[in-house]
Amino acid sequence: MKDDVKRVFFHELGHFVAHELNKRYYKGTGTKSIEIFPTEVDKNLFQGDAKVVCTADEKERDVPNIEMLPEVLAAATYGCIFQAYYKKEDSFDDCFAKNGTEDTTLWKEAMRNFRIDDFRNEILADEREFYKSLWSKKELEDFIKLDQENYLTEHGTENYYVDIDKLRTDTEAFVTNHRKAYDALIQKYQAYIDKHYKAQTPNIV
């Protein structure tokens, strides 16, 4: 198994953890599947695809509603947060620029839909501080100790499926323990929305 598969596993684990927390404590629906496969440009580099369970309402919409925006932003960011933590990097900026380009696009478009993307540097600064706090407190150590080979099943040539049920079972306690830290990020997003979106739409409660 190539080393880059492990990087992608932890990137997708970040998305998975965010979606699990969104499902348990907010309005999300959780992760349905995760696949890891080589990129078309370089077969030594890999990418992942985490699919979430969509409600009937979500399937009809191309964008999240404003109530779910904090969850969407957190889930988009958590892949690069986990990847940077796994790689012992002091920032997730490099991941956003290189490996998390689709996440970055989702992150930007989610804010643009509600006309608050002009202020995105504010929330990016908060996300960076949040990551530094996770790092200093060693908040993600239990997740990083997971052995990805326990969860990956190869199909075809160097294409892998993640055993979602086993991953969910093995990380249940870790996810629960991470709730307080995650909620701090959700509240930062909510404050950002209250400041910029609700200020534009005073009739929104």
C-alpha positions in Angstrom: 0.0 0.0 0.0 1.4 3.4 -1.0 2.1 6.0 1.6 -0.2 8.5 0.0 -3.1 6.2 0.7 -2.6 6.8 4.4 -2.6 10.6 3.9 -5.9 10.3 2.0 -7.4 8.0 4.7 -6.8 10.6 7.4 -8.1 13.4 5.2 -11.3 11.4 4.6 -11.4 10.5 8.3 -11.7 14.2 9.0 -14.7 14.5 6.8 -16.2 11.3 8.4 -15.8 12.6 11.9 -17.4 16.0 11.0 -20.3 14.2 9.4 -20.7 11.8 12.4 -20.9 14.8 14.7 -23.3 16.6 12.4 -25.5 13.6 12.4 -25.4 13.0 16.2 -25.7 16.5 17.5 -26.8 18.8 14.7 -28.9 18.3 11.5 -26.6 16.2 9.3 -27.2 12.7 8.1 -23.8 11.0 8.3 -21.4 9.3 5.9 -22.6 6.6 3.5 -19.3 5.5 1.9 -15.7 6.5 1.4 -13.5 5.4 -1.6 -9.8 6.1 -2.2 -8.3 5.8 -5.6 -5.3 7.1 -7.7 -5.5 10.4 -9.4 -5.7 10.5 -13.2 -2.6 12.7 -13.4 -0.3 10.7 -11.2 -1.0 7.1 -10.2 1.3 7.5 -7.1 -1.0 10.2 -5.8 -4.4 9.4 -4.4 -7.7 11.1 -3.7 -10.8 10.3 -1.8 -14.5 10.5 -2.2 -16.7 10.6 0.9 -20.4 10.4 0.1 -23.0 11.6 2.7 -26.5 10.3 3.3 -28.9 12.9 1.8 -32.4 13.6 3.0 -35.1 13.9 0.4 -35.0 17.7 0.9 -31.3 17.8 0.4 -31.5 15.9 -2.9 -33.8 18.6 -4.3 -31.4 21.4 -3.4 -28.0 22.2 -4.9 -27.0 24.3 -1.9 -27.4 23.9 1.9 -30.0 26.0 3.8 -28.7 28.6 6.1 -29.3 26.5 9.2 -27.0 23.9 8.0 -24.2 26.2 6.8 -22.1 25.9 9.9 -22.1 22.1 9.5 -21.3 22.3 5.8 -18.3 24.6 6.4 -17.0 22.4 9.2 -17.2 19.2 7.2 -15.5 20.9 4.2 -12.6 22.1 6.4 -12.2 18.9 8.6 -10.5 16.9 5.8 -7.6 19.3 5.6 -7.5 19.8 9.4 -7.0 16.0 9.9 -4.5 15.7 7.1 -2.4 18.6 8.4 -2.5 17.1 11.9 -1.5 13.7 10.6 1.4 15.3 8.7 2.4 17.4 11.7 2.1 20.6 9.7 1.5 23.9 11.5 -1.2 24.9 9.1 -3.8 23.3 6.8 -3.3 26.0 4.1 -1.1 23.7 2.0 -3.8 21.0 2.0 -6.4 23.5 0.9 -4.2 24.6 -2.0 -3.1 21.2 -3.2 -5.2 18.3 -1.9 -8.4 19.9 -0.8 -9.3 22.0 -3.8 -12.8 20.5 -4.1 -13.3 21.2 -0.3 -12.1 24.7 -0.8 -14.5 25.2 -3.7 -17.4 23.9 -1.6 -16.3 26.1 1.3 -16.3 29.2 -0.9 -19.5 28.5 -2.8 -21.4 27.7 0.4 -20.6 31.2 1.7 -21.2 32.8 -1.7 -24.7 31.4 -1.9 -25.6 33.6 1.1 -23.5 36.6 0.0 -21.1 36.4 2.9 -17.9 35.2 1.0 -16.5 38.8 1.0 -15.8 38.3 4.7 -14.3 34.8 4.4 -10.9 35.9 5.7 -12.5 36.4 9.1 -13.6 32.8 9.3 -10.4 31.5 7.8 -8.5 33.3 10.6 -10.8 31.6 13.1 -10.3 28.2 11.5 -6.5 28.6 11.7 -6.7 29.5 15.4 -9.0 26.5 15.9 -6.4 24.2 14.2 -3.6 25.6 16.4 -5.8 24.9 19.5 -6.4 21.3 18.4 -2.6 20.8 17.8 -1.5 22.3 21.1 -4.1 20.2 23.1 -3.3 17.0 21.1 -7.0 16.8 20.5 -6.8 14.4 17.5 -4.2 11.9 18.8 -6.7 9.0 19.3 -7.8 9.3 15.7 -4.3 9.5 14.3 -3.4 6.3 16.1 -5.8 4.3 14.0 -4.3 1.8 11.6 -5.8 2.5 8.2 -5.2 -1.1 7.0 -7.9 -2.2 9.4 -10.5 -0.3 7.5 -9.4 -0.5 3.8 -10.5 -3.2 1.4 -8.8 -3.2 -2.0 -11.0 -3.6 -5.1 -9.5 -3.5 -8.6 -6.0 -2.1 -8.8 -5.1 0.2 -5.9 -8.7 1.3 -5.4 -9.9 1.0 -1.8 -13.2 1.1 0.0 -13.4 2.1 3.7 -15.4 -0.2 6.0 -17.7 2.5 7.3 -19.5 0.3 9.9 -16.2 -0.8 11.5 -14.8 2.8 11.4 -18.0 4.1 13.1 -17.8 1.5 15.8 -14.1 1.9 16.5 -14.3 5.7 16.7 -17.6 6.1 18.5 -16.0 7.1 21.8 -13.4 9.3 20.1 -16.1 11.2 18.2 -18.1 11.7 21.4 -15.1 13.1 23.2 -14.4 15.4 20.4 -17.9 17.0 20.5 -16.9 20.0 22.8 -14.0 21.0 20.6 -16.0 20.6 17.4 -18.9 22.6 18.8 -16.5 25.5 19.4 -15.9 25.7 15.7 -19.6 25.4 14.9 -20.3 28.4 17.2 -17.6 30.4 15.5 -19.4 29.8 12.1 -22.7 30.7 13.7 -21.4 34.0 15.0 -20.0 34.8 11.6 -23.4 34.1 10.0 -25.2 36.1 12.6 -22.8 39.0 12.0 -22.8 39.1 8.2 -25.8 37.3 6.9 -28.5 38.2 9.4 -27.2 41.8 9.2 -28.2 41.8 5.5 -31.5 40.1 6.2 -32.9 41.7 9.3 -36.2 39.8 9.0 -34.3 36.5 9.6 -34.7 35.4 13.2 
